[in-house]
């Protein structure tokens, strides 16, 4: 993970930012419809922590998350892999969706690896 290119690092950061943005929009819509948002809030928190951990690891940006926060976020991110990999397997070869999922899976794996150091 230490020898990641700047391009791979940037793609991973962008993958997290995109997923966070989409999750925030989904949260607004779900709240307006009075749907249960507990799971989405946990995932959104985990995504923010994952991004912060990568930013600290690569760019030495400080964050205020505790070891317990990071441990919980790690479990949530790891729990997303089966559904992401399932969607990846079903997506059409060469499609933008497949590329997006490749980047997202890679970014989440890198975040989990970085979280393992805590």
C-alpha positions as CSV (number, residue, x, y, z in Angstrom):
1,X,0.0,0.0,0.0
2,X,2.9,2.3,0.6
3,X,4.0,2.2,-3.1
4,X,0.6,3.4,-4.5
5,X,0.8,5.8,-7.4
6,X,-0.5,9.3,-7.0
7,X,-3.1,8.4,-9.6
8,X,-4.4,5.3,-7.7
9,X,-4.5,7.4,-4.5
10,X,-6.5,10.1,-6.2
11,X,-8.9,7.6,-7.7
12,X,-9.5,6.0,-4.3
13,X,-10.1,9.4,-2.7
14,X,-12.5,10.2,-5.5
15,X,-14.3,6.9,-5.1
16,X,-14.9,7.6,-1.4
17,X,-16.0,11.2,-2.1
18,X,-18.5,10.0,-4.8
19,X,-19.9,7.3,-2.5
20,X,-20.2,9.7,0.4
21,X,-22.0,12.2,-1.8
22,X,-24.4,9.6,-3.2
23,X,-25.1,8.3,0.4
24,X,-25.8,11.9,1.6
25,X,-28.3,12.4,-1.2
26,X,-29.9,9.0,-0.4
27,X,-30.1,10.0,3.3
28,X,-31.9,13.2,2.4
29,X,-34.4,11.4,0.2
30,X,-35.0,8.6,2.8
31,X,-35.5,11.2,5.6
32,X,-38.1,13.1,3.5
33,X,-40.0,9.8,2.9
34,X,-39.7,9.0,6.6
35,X,-37.9,5.7,5.9
36,X,-35.6,4.1,8.4
37,X,-32.1,5.6,8.0
38,X,-30.1,3.8,10.7
39,X,-28.2,1.5,8.3
40,X,-27.4,4.3,5.8
41,X,-26.2,6.5,8.6
42,X,-23.8,3.8,9.8
43,X,-22.5,3.3,6.3
44,X,-22.1,7.0,5.7
45,X,-20.1,7.3,9.0
46,X,-17.9,4.4,7.9
47,X,-17.3,5.9,4.5
48,X,-16.3,9.2,6.1
49,X,-13.9,7.4,8.5
50,X,-12.5,5.4,5.6
51,X,-11.8,8.5,3.7
52,X,-10.2,10.2,6.7
53,X,-8.0,7.2,7.4
54,X,-6.7,7.1,3.8
55,X,-6.1,10.9,3.9
56,X,-4.1,10.5,7.1
57,X,-2.2,7.6,5.7
58,X,-1.3,9.2,2.4
59,X,-1.4,13.0,3.1
60,X,-0.8,13.1,6.9
61,X,-4.1,14.9,7.4
62,X,-5.2,14.6,11.0
63,X,-8.6,13.2,12.0
64,X,-10.5,13.0,15.3
65,X,-11.8,9.4,15.1
66,X,-11.1,7.0,17.9
67,X,-9.8,3.5,17.6
68,X,-13.3,2.2,18.4
69,X,-14.8,4.4,15.6
70,X,-12.2,3.0,13.2
71,X,-12.8,-0.6,14.3
72,X,-16.6,-0.2,13.8
73,X,-16.1,1.5,10.4
74,X,-13.8,-1.3,9.3
75,X,-16.5,-3.9,10.0
76,X,-19.1,-1.9,8.2
77,X,-16.8,-1.5,5.1
78,X,-15.9,-5.2,5.1
79,X,-19.6,-6.0,5.3
80,X,-20.1,-4.1,2.0
81,X,-17.7,-6.3,0.0
82,X,-20.2,-9.2,-0.8
83,X,-22.8,-6.9,-2.3
84,X,-20.2,-4.8,-4.2
85,X,-18.6,-8.0,-5.6
86,X,-22.0,-9.4,-6.5
87,X,-22.9,-6.2,-8.4
88,X,-19.5,-6.2,-10.1
89,X,-20.0,-9.8,-11.3
90,X,-23.4,-8.8,-12.8
91,X,-22.2,-5.6,-14.5
92,X,-21.5,-5.5,-18.2
93,X,-17.8,-5.7,-19.2
94,X,-16.5,-2.3,-20.2
95,X,-19.4,-0.4,-18.7
96,X,-19.0,2.8,-16.6
97,X,-20.7,0.9,-13.8
98,X,-18.1,-1.8,-13.8
99,X,-15.3,0.7,-13.7
100,X,-17.0,2.6,-10.9
101,X,-17.3,-0.6,-8.9
102,X,-13.7,-1.6,-9.6
103,X,-12.5,1.7,-8.1
104,X,-14.9,1.5,-5.2
105,X,-13.9,-2.0,-4.3
106,X,-10.2,-1.1,-4.5
107,X,-10.6,2.0,-2.4
108,X,-12.6,0.1,0.3
109,X,-9.9,-2.6,0.4
110,X,-7.2,0.1,0.8
111,X,-9.1,1.8,3.6
112,X,-9.6,-1.5,5.4
113,X,-5.8,-2.2,5.1
114,X,-5.1,1.2,6.5
115,X,-7.5,0.7,9.3
116,X,-5.7,-2.6,10.2
117,X,-2.7,-0.4,11.4
118,X,-4.8,1.1,14.2
